[in-house]
Amino acid sequence: MSATTTARPVSAEETGRRIEEILDRLSASGEPAGAAAAEELVRCLMDFYGSGLARVLHLLSASPGDPLPRLLGDELVASLLVLHDLHPEDRDTRIGRALDSVRGHELDVAGFDEETGTLRLRAAASGGCGCGSGTGAQEAAEAALACFAPEVRAVELEAAPALLQIGTKTR
């Protein structure tokens, strides 16, 4: 698998200089709130990318063998790869990976509307009590999909069919 990107190579020195120039211009503009917000934004992005790089290093050194599955299965690393169009897996594979990461909820893809970004999911059958496995499933799926497949903008969860209880007597 080979990832491709349209991003041009950048120099750390050139990028640092450009950021400083932009922050200086914002400070000189006479709007302290805007300059403070810009500095906070830069710190936030640095923290995000720093955490991502630390995670990559950890996953690369974690155990022997092919590190690619560990990298692609990590929410932070996957979100960075998707953000920059570097993720080598297609959308459907990433959706499957996201749903696999939602522990305790068995969800199947019922369909995806590319125009609206709506993913329809079907929950596995419930245990017959009428409470279904959908409780919290949609929220868990949405959180995982945000990292692995941000092209999914909405999730619709179809109700799970109740299992028929055989051999139960009512009085």
DSSP file (Angstrom, degrees, kcal/mol; ACC not computed):
  #  RESIDUE AA STRUCTURE BP1 BP2  ACC     N-H-->O    O-->H-N    N-H-->O    O-->H-N    TCO  KAPPA ALPHA  PHI   PSI    X-CA   Y-CA   Z-CA
    1    1 A M              0   0    0      0, 0.0     2,-0.5     0, 0.0    88,-0.1   0.000 360.0 360.0 360.0 131.2    0.0    0.0    0.0
    2    2 A S        -     0   0    0     86,-0.1     2,-0.3    85,-0.1    85,-0.0  -0.982 360.0-145.5-128.7 123.6    1.3    3.4   -1.0
    3    3 A A        -     0   0    0     -2,-0.5     2,-0.3    83,-0.0    83,-0.1  -0.640  14.3-162.1 -86.3 142.5   -0.2    6.6    0.1
    4    4 A T        -     0   0    0     -2,-0.3     2,-0.3    81,-0.3    83,-0.0  -0.902   7.9-177.1-121.2 154.2   -0.2    9.6   -2.2
    5    5 A T        -     0   0    0     -2,-0.3    80,-0.1     2,-0.1    81,-0.1  -0.985  32.0-142.8-146.8 156.5   -0.7   13.2   -1.4
    6    6 A T        +     0   0    0     -2,-0.3     2,-0.1    78,-0.2    79,-0.1   0.406  65.8 119.8 -96.5   0.2   -0.9   16.5   -3.2
    7    7 A A        -     0   0    0     77,-0.2    -2,-0.1     1,-0.1     3,-0.1  -0.390  62.4-129.2 -67.7 140.6    0.9   18.3   -0.4
    8    8 A R        -     0   0    0      1,-0.1    -1,-0.1    -2,-0.1    -2,-0.1  -0.624  31.9 -94.4 -87.5 150.5    4.2   19.9   -1.4
    9    9 A P        -     0   0    0      0, 0.0     2,-0.3     0, 0.0    -1,-0.1  -0.360  46.6-159.4 -60.9 141.7    7.3   19.3    0.7
   10   10 A V        -     0   0    0     -3,-0.1     2,-0.4    -2,-0.0     3,-0.1  -0.900  14.6-127.4-125.4 155.3    7.8   22.0    3.4
   11   11 A S     >  -     0   0    0     -2,-0.3     4,-2.7     1,-0.1     5,-0.2  -0.848  11.8-141.9 -99.3 134.1   10.8   23.1    5.3
   12   12 A A  H  > S+     0   0    0     -2,-0.4     4,-2.5     1,-0.2     5,-0.2   0.900 104.8  50.1 -60.8 -40.6   10.5   23.2    9.1
   13   13 A E  H  > S+     0   0    0      2,-0.2     4,-2.2     1,-0.2    -1,-0.2   0.937 112.1  46.1 -64.7 -46.7   12.5   26.4    9.2
   14   14 A E  H  > S+     0   0    0      2,-0.2     4,-2.4     1,-0.2    -2,-0.2   0.905 114.0  48.9 -62.4 -42.4   10.4   28.1    6.5
   15   15 A T  H  X S+     0   0    0     -4,-2.7     4,-2.5     2,-0.2    -2,-0.2   0.927 110.9  49.4 -64.9 -45.4    7.2   27.0    8.1
   16   16 A G  H  X S+     0   0    0     -4,-2.5     4,-2.2    -5,-0.2    -1,-0.2   0.898 111.6  49.7 -59.4 -41.9    8.3   28.3   11.5
   17   17 A R  H  X S+     0   0    0     -4,-2.2     4,-2.4     2,-0.2    -1,-0.2   0.912 110.7  49.5 -64.1 -43.7    9.3   31.6   10.0
   18   18 A R  H  X S+     0   0    0     -4,-2.4     4,-2.4     2,-0.2    -2,-0.2   0.903 110.5  50.3 -63.6 -41.4    5.9   32.0    8.2
   19   19 A I  H  X S+     0   0    0     -4,-2.5     4,-2.7     1,-0.2     5,-0.2   0.931 110.9  49.0 -62.8 -45.1    4.0   31.2   11.4
   20   20 A E  H  X S+     0   0    0     -4,-2.2     4,-2.5     1,-0.2    -2,-0.2   0.909 111.0  50.5 -60.5 -42.6    6.0   33.8   13.4
   21   21 A E  H  X S+     0   0    0     -4,-2.4     4,-2.4     2,-0.2    -1,-0.2   0.915 111.6  47.5 -62.4 -42.8    5.4   36.4   10.6
   22   22 A I  H  X S+     0   0    0     -4,-2.4     4,-2.3     2,-0.2    -2,-0.2   0.928 112.9  47.9 -65.2 -44.9    1.7   35.8   10.7
   23   23 A L  H  X S+     0   0    0     -4,-2.7     4,-2.3     1,-0.2    -1,-0.2   0.887 111.4  51.5 -63.4 -38.0    1.5   35.9   14.5
   24   24 A D  H  X S+     0   0    0     -4,-2.5     4,-2.4    -5,-0.2    -2,-0.2   0.917 109.4  49.8 -64.2 -42.9    3.5   39.2   14.4
   25   25 A R  H  X S+     0   0    0     -4,-2.4     4,-0.9     1,-0.2    -2,-0.2   0.909 111.3  49.1 -61.7 -41.5    1.1   40.7   11.9
   26   26 A L  H  <>S+     0   0    0     -4,-2.3     5,-0.7     1,-0.2     3,-0.5   0.900 111.4  49.2 -65.3 -39.8   -1.8   39.7   14.0
   27   27 A S  H ><5S+     0   0    0     -4,-2.3     3,-1.0     1,-0.2    -2,-0.2   0.892 111.2  50.0 -64.9 -38.9   -0.2   41.2   17.1
   28   28 A A  H 3<5S+     0   0    0     -4,-2.4    -1,-0.2     1,-0.2    -2,-0.2   0.636  91.7  79.4 -74.4 -14.0    0.5   44.5   15.2
   29   29 A S  T 3<5S-     0   0    0     -4,-0.9    -1,-0.2    -3,-0.5    -2,-0.2   0.655 104.0-120.9 -70.5 -13.5   -3.1   44.7   14.0
   30   30 A G  T < 5S+     0   0    0     -3,-1.0    -3,-0.1    -4,-0.3    -2,-0.1   0.586  79.9 115.4  85.1   9.7   -4.1   46.1   17.3
   31   31 A E     >< +     0   0    0     -5,-0.7     4,-2.1     1,-0.2     3,-0.3  -0.817  38.7 179.8-112.6  90.6   -6.6   43.3   18.0
   32   32 A P  H  > S+     0   0    0      0, 0.0     4,-2.6     0, 0.0     5,-0.2   0.846  80.4  55.6 -61.2 -35.0   -5.2   41.5   21.1
   33   33 A A  H  > S+     0   0    0      2,-0.2     4,-2.2     1,-0.2     5,-0.1   0.907 109.1  47.1 -65.6 -40.1   -8.1   39.0   21.2
   34   34 A G  H  > S+     0   0    0     -3,-0.3     4,-2.2     2,-0.2    -1,-0.2   0.909 113.3  47.9 -65.9 -42.8   -7.4   37.9   17.6
   35   35 A A  H  X S+     0   0    0     -4,-2.1     4,-2.3    -9,-0.3    -2,-0.2   0.902 112.5  49.1 -64.9 -41.1   -3.7   37.6   18.2
   36   36 A A  H  X S+     0   0    0     -4,-2.6     4,-2.3     2,-0.2    -2,-0.2   0.898 110.9  50.4 -64.8 -40.1   -4.3   35.6   21.4
   37   37 A A  H  X S+     0   0    0     -4,-2.2     4,-2.4     2,-0.2    -2,-0.2   0.898 110.1  50.3 -64.9 -40.0   -6.8   33.3   19.6
   38   38 A A  H  X S+     0   0    0     -4,-2.2     4,-2.4     2,-0.2    -2,-0.2   0.915 110.6  48.7 -64.3 -42.9   -4.2   32.7   16.8
   39   39 A E  H  X S+     0   0    0     -4,-2.3     4,-2.3     1,-0.2    -2,-0.2   0.893 111.9  49.6 -64.0 -39.0   -1.5   31.8   19.3
   40   40 A E  H  X S+     0   0    0     -4,-2.3     4,-2.7     2,-0.2    -2,-0.2   0.900 109.2  52.6 -65.3 -40.1   -3.9   29.4   21.0
   41   41 A L  H  X S+     0   0    0     -4,-2.4     4,-2.6     2,-0.2     5,-0.2   0.923 109.2  48.9 -60.6 -45.1   -4.8   27.9   17.7
   42   42 A V  H  X S+     0   0    0     -4,-2.4     4,-2.5     1,-0.2    -2,-0.2   0.926 112.2  48.7 -61.1 -45.0   -1.1   27.3   16.9
   43   43 A R  H  X S+     0   0    0     -4,-2.3     4,-2.5     2,-0.2    -2,-0.2   0.915 111.4  50.5 -61.0 -42.5   -0.5   25.7   20.4
   44   44 A C  H  X S+     0   0    0     -4,-2.7     4,-2.3     2,-0.2    -2,-0.2   0.924 112.2  45.9 -62.5 -45.5   -3.6   23.5   19.9
   45   45 A L  H  X S+     0   0    0     -4,-2.6     4,-2.8     2,-0.2     5,-0.3   0.894 111.7  52.1 -64.7 -39.5   -2.4   22.3   16.5
   46   46 A M  H  X S+     0   0    0     -4,-2.5     4,-2.6    -5,-0.2    -2,-0.2   0.912 110.3  48.6 -62.7 -41.9    1.1   21.7   17.8
   47   47 A D  H  X S+     0   0    0     -4,-2.5     4,-2.5     2,-0.2    -2,-0.2   0.924 112.2  49.5 -62.1 -44.2   -0.3   19.6   20.6
   48   48 A F  H  X S+     0   0    0     -4,-2.3     4,-2.1     2,-0.2    -2,-0.2   0.949 116.4  39.8 -61.2 -51.5   -2.4   17.6   18.2
   49   49 A Y  H  X S+     0   0    0     -4,-2.8     4,-2.7     2,-0.2    -1,-0.2   0.859 113.8  54.8 -69.9 -34.4    0.4   16.9   15.8
   50   50 A G  H  X S+     0   0    0     -4,-2.6     4,-2.4    -5,-0.3    -1,-0.2   0.914 109.2  47.9 -62.6 -42.0    2.9   16.3   18.6
   51   51 A S  H  X S+     0   0    0     -4,-2.5     4,-2.4     2,-0.2    -2,-0.2   0.900 111.7  51.1 -64.2 -40.2    0.6   13.7   20.1
   52   52 A G  H  X S+     0   0    0     -4,-2.1     4,-2.4     2,-0.2    -2,-0.2   0.921 111.0  46.8 -63.2 -44.5    0.2   12.1   16.7
   53   53 A L  H  X S+     0   0    0     -4,-2.7     4,-2.5     2,-0.2    -2,-0.2   0.900 111.7  51.2 -65.1 -40.3    3.9   11.9   16.2
   54   54 A A  H  X S+     0   0    0     -4,-2.4     4,-2.4     1,-0.2    -1,-0.2   0.911 110.5  49.6 -61.8 -41.3    4.5   10.5   19.7
   55   55 A R  H  X S+     0   0    0     -4,-2.4     4,-2.9     2,-0.2     5,-0.2   0.908 109.1  52.0 -64.9 -41.5    1.8    7.8   19.0
   56   56 A V  H  X S+     0   0    0     -4,-2.4     4,-2.4     2,-0.2    -2,-0.2   0.945 111.1  47.3 -59.0 -48.3    3.5    6.9   15.7
   57   57 A L  H  X S+     0   0    0     -4,-2.5     4,-1.6     1,-0.2    -2,-0.2   0.913 113.0  48.9 -60.7 -42.8    6.8    6.5   17.4
   58   58 A H  H  X S+     0   0    0     -4,-2.4     4,-0.9     1,-0.2    -2,-0.2   0.935 113.2  46.2 -61.9 -46.8    5.2    4.4   20.1
   59   59 A L  H  X S+     0   0    0     -4,-2.9     4,-0.5     1,-0.2     3,-0.2   0.845 110.5  53.6 -67.9 -33.3    3.4    2.1   17.7
   60   60 A L  H  < S+     0   0    0     -4,-2.4    -1,-0.2    -5,-0.2    -2,-0.2   0.841 118.3  35.5 -68.7 -32.2    6.4    1.7   15.5
   61   61 A S  H  < S+     0   0    0     -4,-1.6    -1,-0.2    -5,-0.2    -2,-0.2   0.464  93.9  93.6 -99.3  -1.6    8.5    0.5   18.5
   62   62 A A  H  < S-     0   0    0     -4,-0.9    -1,-0.1    -3,-0.2    -2,-0.1   0.903  98.4 -18.8 -63.0 -46.8    5.7   -1.4   20.3
   63   63 A S  S  < S-     0   0    0     -4,-0.5    -1,-0.2    -3,-0.1     0, 0.0  -0.987  74.1 -88.6-158.2 160.9    6.3   -4.8   18.9
   64   64 A P  S    S+     0   0    0      0, 0.0     2,-0.2     0, 0.0    -3,-0.0  -0.198  81.2  54.4 -69.4 166.8    8.1   -6.6   16.1
   65   65 A G  S    S-     0   0    0      2,-0.0    -2,-0.1     0, 0.0     0, 0.0  -0.496 102.3 -18.3 104.1-175.4    6.3   -7.2   12.8
   66   66 A D        -     0   0    0     -2,-0.2     4,-0.4     1,-0.2    -6,-0.0  -0.520  50.9-165.4 -69.2 117.0    4.5   -5.0   10.3
   67   67 A P  S  > S+     0   0    0      0, 0.0     4,-2.5     0, 0.0     3,-0.2   0.652  70.1  87.4 -79.2 -13.6    3.6   -1.7   12.1
   68   68 A L  H  > S+     0   0    0      1,-0.2     4,-2.9     2,-0.2     5,-0.3   0.900  86.3  49.6 -57.8 -46.3    1.1   -0.7    9.4
   69   69 A P  H  > S+     0   0    0      0, 0.0     4,-1.5     0, 0.0    -1,-0.2   0.895 112.5  49.0 -60.1 -36.9   -2.0   -2.5   10.9
   70   70 A R  H  4 S+     0   0    0     -4,-0.4     4,-0.5    -3,-0.2    -2,-0.2   0.913 113.6  46.5 -66.3 -41.5   -1.2   -0.9   14.3
   71   71 A L  H >< S+     0   0    0     -4,-2.5     3,-1.0     1,-0.2     7,-0.3   0.930 114.4  45.8 -65.7 -46.1   -0.9    2.6   12.8
   72   72 A L  H 3< S+     0   0    0     -4,-2.9    -1,-0.2     1,-0.2    -2,-0.2   0.753 111.1  54.3 -71.4 -23.2   -4.0    2.3   10.7
   73   73 A G  T 3< S+     0   0    0     -4,-1.5     2,-0.5    -5,-0.3    -1,-0.2   0.522  86.9  95.9 -86.9  -6.0   -6.0    0.9   13.6
   74   74 A D    <>  -     0   0    0     -3,-1.0     4,-3.0    -4,-0.5     5,-0.3  -0.749  69.3-144.9 -89.3 127.4   -5.1    3.8   15.9
   75   75 A E  H  > S+     0   0    0     -2,-0.5     4,-2.3     1,-0.2     5,-0.2   0.895  96.8  45.9 -59.3 -44.4   -7.7    6.6   16.0
   76   76 A L  H  > S+     0   0    0      2,-0.2     4,-1.9     1,-0.2    -1,-0.2   0.946 117.0  42.8 -66.7 -48.3   -5.3    9.5   16.4
   77   77 A V  H  > S+     0   0    0      1,-0.2     4,-2.4     2,-0.2    -2,-0.2   0.927 114.9  50.8 -64.3 -44.7   -2.9    8.3   13.6
   78   78 A A  H  X S+     0   0    0     -4,-3.0     4,-2.7    -7,-0.3     5,-0.2   0.901 108.6  51.9 -60.2 -41.0   -5.8    7.3   11.3
   79   79 A S  H  X S+     0   0    0     -4,-2.3     4,-2.5    -5,-0.3    -1,-0.2   0.891 110.1  48.6 -65.6 -37.4   -7.4   10.7   11.8
   80   80 A L  H  X S+     0   0    0     -4,-1.9     4,-1.5     2,-0.2    -1,-0.2   0.912 112.4  48.6 -65.9 -41.9   -4.2   12.5   10.9
   81   81 A L  H  <>S+     0   0    0     -4,-2.4     5,-3.6     1,-0.2     6,-0.9   0.916 114.5  45.0 -64.2 -42.9   -3.7   10.3    7.8
   82   82 A V  H ><5S+     0   0    0     -4,-2.7     3,-1.8    65,-0.2    -2,-0.2   0.914 107.7  58.7 -66.2 -42.5   -7.3   10.9    6.7
   83   83 A L  H 3<5S+     0   0    0     -4,-2.5    -1,-0.2     1,-0.3    -2,-0.2   0.841 114.4  37.1 -55.2 -36.1   -7.1   14.7    7.4
   84   84 A H  T 3<5S-     0   0    0     -4,-1.5    -1,-0.3    -3,-0.1   -77,-0.2   0.179 113.9-113.0-104.9  16.2   -4.2   14.9    4.9
   85   85 A D  T < 5S+     0   0    0     -3,-1.8   -81,-0.3     1,-0.1    -3,-0.2   0.870  85.2 118.4  55.0  40.6   -5.5   12.4    2.4
   86   86 A L      < +     0   0    0     -5,-3.6    -4,-0.2    -6,-0.2    -5,-0.1   0.467  30.4 117.7-110.6  -7.3   -2.7   10.0    3.2
   87   87 A H        -     0   0    0     -6,-0.9   -83,-0.1     1,-0.2   -85,-0.1  -0.468  53.9-152.9 -68.7 125.4   -4.7    7.1    4.5
   88   88 A P        +     0   0    0      0, 0.0     2,-0.3     0, 0.0    -1,-0.2   0.626  68.2  85.5 -77.2 -11.5   -4.0    4.1    2.2
   89   89 A E  S    S-     0   0    0      1,-0.1    -2,-0.0   -88,-0.1     2,-0.0  -0.639  80.0-117.0 -92.2 148.7   -7.4    2.4    2.9
   90   90 A D     >  -     0   0    0     -2,-0.3     4,-2.2     1,-0.1     5,-0.2  -0.254  34.1 -97.5 -76.1 170.3  -10.6    3.2    1.0
   91   91 A R  H  > S+     0   0    0      1,-0.2     4,-2.6     2,-0.2     5,-0.2   0.894 121.2  51.0 -56.8 -46.7  -13.7    4.7    2.6
   92   92 A D  H  > S+     0   0    0      1,-0.2     4,-2.2     2,-0.2    -1,-0.2   0.879 110.4  49.1 -64.1 -37.5  -15.5    1.4    3.0
   93   93 A T  H  > S+     0   0    0      2,-0.2     4,-2.3     1,-0.2    -1,-0.2   0.907 112.2  48.8 -66.1 -41.4  -12.5   -0.3    4.7
   94   94 A R  H  X S+     0   0    0     -4,-2.2     4,-2.4     2,-0.2    -2,-0.2   0.868 109.3  52.5 -67.6 -35.8  -12.1    2.6    7.1
   95   95 A I  H  X S+     0   0    0     -4,-2.6     4,-2.5     2,-0.2     5,-0.2   0.932 110.4  48.6 -62.6 -44.8  -15.9    2.5    7.9
   96   96 A G  H  X S+     0   0    0     -4,-2.2     4,-2.2     1,-0.2    -2,-0.2   0.900 110.7  50.6 -60.5 -41.3  -15.5   -1.2    8.7
   97   97 A R  H  X S+     0   0    0     -4,-2.3     4,-1.2     2,-0.2    -1,-0.2   0.904 110.4  50.1 -63.8 -41.5  -12.5   -0.5   10.9
   98   98 A A  H  < S+     0   0    0     -4,-2.4     4,-0.4     1,-0.2     3,-0.4   0.929 112.0  46.7 -62.6 -45.6  -14.4    2.2   12.7
   99   99 A L  H >< S+     0   0    0     -4,-2.5     3,-1.0     1,-0.2    -1,-0.2   0.851 108.1  56.4 -67.7 -33.6  -17.3   -0.1   13.4
  100  100 A D  H 3< S+     0   0    0     -4,-2.2    -1,-0.2     1,-0.2    -2,-0.2   0.805 102.9  56.7 -64.5 -28.1  -15.0   -2.9   14.5
  101  101 A S  T 3< S+     0   0    0     -4,-1.2     2,-1.4    -3,-0.4    -1,-0.2   0.595  81.8  94.5 -80.9  -9.5  -13.6   -0.5   17.1
  102  102 A V  S X  S-     0   0    0     -3,-1.0     3,-1.2    -4,-0.4     5,-0.1  -0.674  72.7-152.8 -85.4  92.7  -17.0    0.1   18.6
  103  103 A R  T 3   +     0   0    0     -2,-1.4    -2,-0.1     1,-0.2     3,-0.1  -0.370  69.7  18.3 -69.9 140.5  -16.9   -2.5   21.4
  104  104 A G  T 3  S+     0   0    0      1,-0.1     2,-0.5    -2,-0.1    -1,-0.2   0.429 105.1  91.5  84.1  -1.4  -20.2   -4.1   22.6
  105  105 A H    <   -     0   0    0     -3,-1.2     2,-0.8    -6,-0.2    -3,-0.1  -0.975  61.1-153.9-130.5 120.4  -22.2   -3.1   19.6
  106  106 A E        +     0   0    0     -2,-0.5    18,-2.2    19,-0.1     2,-0.4  -0.827  27.3 173.2 -93.4 110.8  -22.7   -5.3   16.6
  107  107 A L  E     -A  123   0A   0     -2,-0.8     2,-0.4    16,-0.2    16,-0.2  -0.952  16.1-165.1-123.5 136.6  -23.4   -2.9   13.7
  108  108 A D  E     -A  122   0A   0     14,-2.8    14,-3.0    -2,-0.4     2,-0.5  -0.917  29.2-111.4-117.5 146.6  -23.7   -3.7   10.0
  109  109 A V  E     +A  121   0A   0     -2,-0.4    12,-0.2    12,-0.2     3,-0.1  -0.646  30.5 178.1 -76.9 124.8  -23.7   -1.2    7.2
  110  110 A A  E     -     0   0A   0     10,-3.3     2,-0.2    -2,-0.5    11,-0.2   0.621  63.9 -42.3 -98.5 -19.3  -27.1   -1.0    5.5
  111  111 A G  E     -A  120   0A   0      9,-1.4     9,-3.2     2,-0.0    -1,-0.4  -0.844  44.8-131.5 165.1 160.6  -26.1    1.7    3.0
  112  112 A F  E     -A  119   0A   0     -2,-0.2     2,-0.8     7,-0.2     7,-0.2  -0.991   9.9-151.9-136.5 126.7  -24.1    4.9    2.4
  113  113 A D  E  >> -A  118   0A   0      5,-2.8     4,-2.4    -2,-0.4     5,-0.9  -0.859   7.8-167.3 -98.0 105.2  -25.5    8.0    0.6
  114  114 A E  T  45S+     0   0    0     -2,-0.8    -1,-0.2     1,-0.2     5,-0.0   0.829  83.6  58.0 -63.5 -32.1  -22.4    9.7   -0.9
  115  115 A E  T  45S+     0   0    0      1,-0.2    -1,-0.2    -3,-0.1    -2,-0.0   0.916 121.7  23.0 -66.2 -43.8  -24.4   12.8   -1.7
  116  116 A T  T  45S-     0   0    0     -3,-0.2    -2,-0.2     2,-0.1    -1,-0.2   0.610  99.8-125.1 -98.0 -14.1  -25.4   13.5    1.9
  117  117 A G  T  <5 +     0   0    0     -4,-2.4    36,-2.0     1,-0.3    37,-1.7   0.722  56.9 153.2  75.2  20.8  -22.7   11.6    3.7
  118  118 A T  E   < -Ab 113 154A   0     -5,-0.9    -5,-2.8    35,-0.2     2,-0.5  -0.745  30.2-160.6 -91.8 125.5  -25.3    9.6    5.6
  119  119 A L  E     -Ab 112 155A   0     35,-3.0    37,-2.7    -2,-0.5     2,-0.5  -0.911   6.2-152.0-103.9 123.8  -24.4    6.1    6.7
  120  120 A R  E     -Ab 111 156A   0     -9,-3.2   -10,-3.3    -2,-0.5    -9,-1.4  -0.854  16.4-170.2 -97.3 127.9  -27.3    3.7    7.6
  121  121 A L  E     -Ab 109 157A   0     35,-3.3    37,-3.4    -2,-0.5     2,-0.5  -0.866  13.7-150.6-117.0 150.4  -26.4    1.1   10.1
  122  122 A R  E     -Ab 108 158A   0    -14,-3.0   -14,-2.8    -2,-0.3     2,-0.2  -0.986  16.6-138.5-120.7 126.5  -28.4   -1.9   11.3
  123  123 A A  E     -A  107   0A   0     35,-1.4   -16,-0.2    -2,-0.5     3,-0.1  -0.497  27.8-103.0 -79.7 151.9  -27.9   -3.2   14.8
  124  124 A A        -     0   0    0    -18,-2.2     9,-0.5    -2,-0.2    -1,-0.1  -0.264  56.6 -72.9 -66.0 161.7  -27.7   -6.9   15.5
  125  125 A A        -     0   0    0     35,-0.1    37,-0.2     7,-0.1    -1,-0.2  -0.235  52.1-122.9 -59.4 143.2  -30.8   -8.6   16.9
  126  126 A S  B     -c  162   0B   0     35,-1.3    37,-0.7    -3,-0.1    -1,-0.1  -0.298  25.1-103.1 -82.1 172.1  -31.6   -7.9   20.5
  127  127 A G        -     0   0    0     35,-0.1    35,-0.1     1,-0.1    -1,-0.1   0.345  61.2 -96.6 -80.7   6.6  -32.0  -10.4   23.2
  128  128 A G  S    S+     0   0    0     33,-0.1    37,-0.1    37,-0.0    34,-0.1   0.368 101.4 103.6  99.6  -6.1  -35.8  -10.3   23.2
  129  129 A C  S    S-     0   0    0      1,-0.0    33,-0.0     0, 0.0     0, 0.0   0.529  92.1-116.2 -87.1  -4.6  -36.3   -7.9   26.1
  130  130 A G  S    S+     0   0    0     33,-0.1    32,-0.1    31,-0.0    -1,-0.0   0.485  91.7 105.0  86.3   2.0  -37.1   -5.1   23.7
  131  131 A C        -     0   0    0      2,-0.0     4,-0.4     4,-0.0     3,-0.2   0.650  63.0-165.0 -94.6 -14.2  -34.1   -3.0   24.8
  132  132 A G        -     0   0    0      1,-0.2     3,-0.4     2,-0.1    -7,-0.1   0.348  35.3 -91.6  58.4 168.2  -32.0   -3.7   21.7
  133  133 A S  S    S+     0   0    0     -9,-0.5    -1,-0.2     1,-0.2     4,-0.1   0.302 103.6  92.9 -97.1   7.9  -28.2   -3.2   21.2
  134  134 A G    >>  +     0   0    0     -3,-0.2     3,-1.3     2,-0.1     4,-0.9   0.634  49.7 115.6 -77.7 -13.1  -28.8    0.3   19.8
  135  135 A T  T 34 S-     0   0    0     -3,-0.4    -4,-0.0    -4,-0.4    -3,-0.0  -0.415 101.4 -11.2 -61.6 113.1  -28.5    2.0   23.2
  136  136 A G  T 3> S+     0   0    0     -2,-0.4     4,-2.3     1,-0.1    -1,-0.3   0.316 108.2 111.4  80.1  -9.4  -25.4    4.1   22.8
  137  137 A A  H <> S+     0   0    0     -3,-1.3     4,-2.7     1,-0.2     5,-0.2   0.907  74.9  49.7 -65.4 -42.1  -24.5    2.4   19.6
  138  138 A Q  H  X S+     0   0    0     -4,-0.9     4,-2.7     2,-0.2    -1,-0.2   0.932 112.8  46.3 -64.3 -45.0  -25.1    5.4   17.4
  139  139 A E  H  > S+     0   0    0      2,-0.2     4,-2.1     1,-0.2    -1,-0.2   0.911 114.1  48.2 -63.6 -42.0  -23.0    7.8   19.6
  140  140 A A  H  X S+     0   0    0     -4,-2.3     4,-2.1     2,-0.2    -2,-0.2   0.910 113.1  48.1 -64.7 -42.0  -20.2    5.2   19.7
  141  141 A A  H  X S+     0   0    0     -4,-2.7     4,-2.9     1,-0.2     5,-0.2   0.920 110.3  51.8 -64.6 -43.6  -20.3    4.7   16.0
  142  142 A E  H  X S+     0   0    0     -4,-2.7     4,-1.8     1,-0.2    -1,-0.2   0.900 109.9  49.3 -60.5 -41.5  -20.3    8.5   15.3
  143  143 A A  H  X S+     0   0    0     -4,-2.1     4,-0.8     2,-0.2    -1,-0.2   0.927 114.5  43.8 -64.7 -44.9  -17.3    9.0   17.5
  144  144 A A  H >X S+     0   0    0     -4,-2.1     4,-2.2     1,-0.2     3,-0.7   0.899 112.3  52.7 -67.9 -40.1  -15.3    6.2   15.8
  145  145 A L  H 3X S+     0   0    0     -4,-2.9     4,-2.6     1,-0.2     7,-0.3   0.831  99.1  64.1 -66.1 -31.8  -16.4    7.3   12.3
  146  146 A A  H 3< S+     0   0    0     -4,-1.8    -1,-0.2    -5,-0.2    -2,-0.2   0.851 111.6  37.2 -60.1 -33.4  -15.2   10.9   13.0
  147  147 A C  H << S+     0   0    0     -4,-0.8   -65,-0.2    -3,-0.7    -2,-0.2   0.908 129.4  28.4 -83.0 -46.3  -11.6    9.5   13.3
  148  148 A F  H  < S+     0   0    0     -4,-2.2    -3,-0.2     1,-0.2    -2,-0.2   0.790 134.7  17.9 -91.3 -29.9  -11.6    6.8   10.7
  149  149 A A    ><  +     0   0    0     -4,-2.6     3,-2.2    -5,-0.3    -1,-0.2  -0.542  57.7 169.4-145.7  72.8  -14.1    8.0    8.1
  150  150 A P  T 3  S+     0   0    0      0, 0.0    -4,-0.1     0, 0.0    -1,-0.1   0.618  71.5  78.8 -66.2 -10.4  -14.9   11.8    8.4
  151  151 A E  T 3  S+     0   0    0     -6,-0.1     2,-0.9     2,-0.1    -5,-0.1   0.676  74.4  88.3 -70.2 -13.5  -16.8   11.6    5.0
  152  152 A V    <   +     0   0    0     -3,-2.2   -34,-0.2    -7,-0.3   -35,-0.1  -0.779  54.1 170.4 -81.3 110.4  -19.6   10.1    7.1
  153  153 A R        +     0   0    0    -36,-2.0     2,-0.3    -2,-0.9   -35,-0.2   0.629  61.6  23.1 -99.4 -17.1  -21.4   13.2    8.2
  154  154 A A  E     -b  118   0A   0    -37,-1.7   -35,-3.0     2,-0.0     2,-0.4  -0.996  62.8-152.1-149.6 148.6  -24.6   11.6    9.6
  155  155 A V  E     -b  119   0A   0     -2,-0.3     2,-0.5   -37,-0.2   -35,-0.2  -0.987   5.8-168.4-125.0 129.7  -25.4    8.1   11.0
  156  156 A E  E     -b  120   0A   0    -37,-2.7   -35,-3.3    -2,-0.4     2,-0.6  -0.978  11.2-154.1-115.4 127.9  -28.9    6.6   11.0
  157  157 A L  E     -b  121   0A   0     -2,-0.5     2,-0.3   -37,-0.2   -35,-0.2  -0.896   5.2-147.0-107.5 120.1  -29.4    3.5   13.1
  158  158 A E  E     -b  122   0A   0    -37,-3.4   -35,-1.4    -2,-0.6    -2,-0.0  -0.638  32.8-101.7 -81.5 141.2  -32.1    1.0   12.1
  159  159 A A        -     0   0    0     -2,-0.3    -1,-0.1   -37,-0.1   -34,-0.1  -0.282  34.2-115.9 -63.2 145.2  -33.8   -0.7   15.0
  160  160 A A        -     0   0    0    -36,-0.1     2,-0.2   -38,-0.1   -36,-0.1  -0.627  29.9-114.1 -80.1 138.1  -32.7   -4.3   15.8
  161  161 A P        -     0   0    0      0, 0.0   -35,-1.3     0, 0.0     2,-0.2  -0.527  32.2-117.4 -71.4 139.7  -35.3   -6.9   15.4
  162  162 A A  B     -c  126   0B   0     -2,-0.2     2,-0.3   -37,-0.2   -35,-0.1  -0.525  25.6-119.9 -75.9 142.3  -36.3   -8.6   18.6
  163  163 A L        -     0   0    0    -37,-0.7     2,-0.4    -2,-0.2   -33,-0.1  -0.623  26.7-115.7 -80.6 141.3  -35.6  -12.3   18.9
  164  164 A L        -     0   0    0     -2,-0.3     2,-0.7     1,-0.0    -1,-0.1  -0.643  23.8-134.0 -78.1 127.9  -38.6  -14.5   19.5
  165  165 A Q        -     0   0    0     -2,-0.4     3,-0.5   -37,-0.1     2,-0.4  -0.755  22.9-158.2 -85.5 116.8  -38.5  -16.2   22.9
  166  166 A I        +     0   0    0     -2,-0.7     3,-0.1     1,-0.2    -2,-0.0  -0.789  69.6  18.7 -98.2 137.1  -39.4  -19.9   22.4
  167  167 A G  S    S+     0   0    0     -2,-0.4     2,-0.5     1,-0.3    -1,-0.2   0.560  85.3 133.4  86.6   8.9  -40.6  -22.0   25.2
  168  168 A T        -     0   0    0     -3,-0.5     2,-0.4     2,-0.0    -1,-0.3  -0.819  41.1-154.7 -95.3 128.4  -41.6  -19.1   27.5
  169  169 A K        -     0   0    0     -2,-0.5     2,-0.4    -3,-0.1    -3,-0.0  -0.812   2.0-155.7-103.7 142.8  -45.0  -19.4   29.1
  170  170 A T              0   0    0     -2,-0.4    -2,-0.0     1,-0.1     0, 0.0  -0.896 360.0 360.0-113.1 147.5  -47.1  -16.5   30.3
  171  171 A R              0   0    0     -2,-0.4    -1,-0.1     0, 0.0    -2,-0.0   0.362 360.0 360.0-117.9 360.0  -49.7  -16.7   33.0
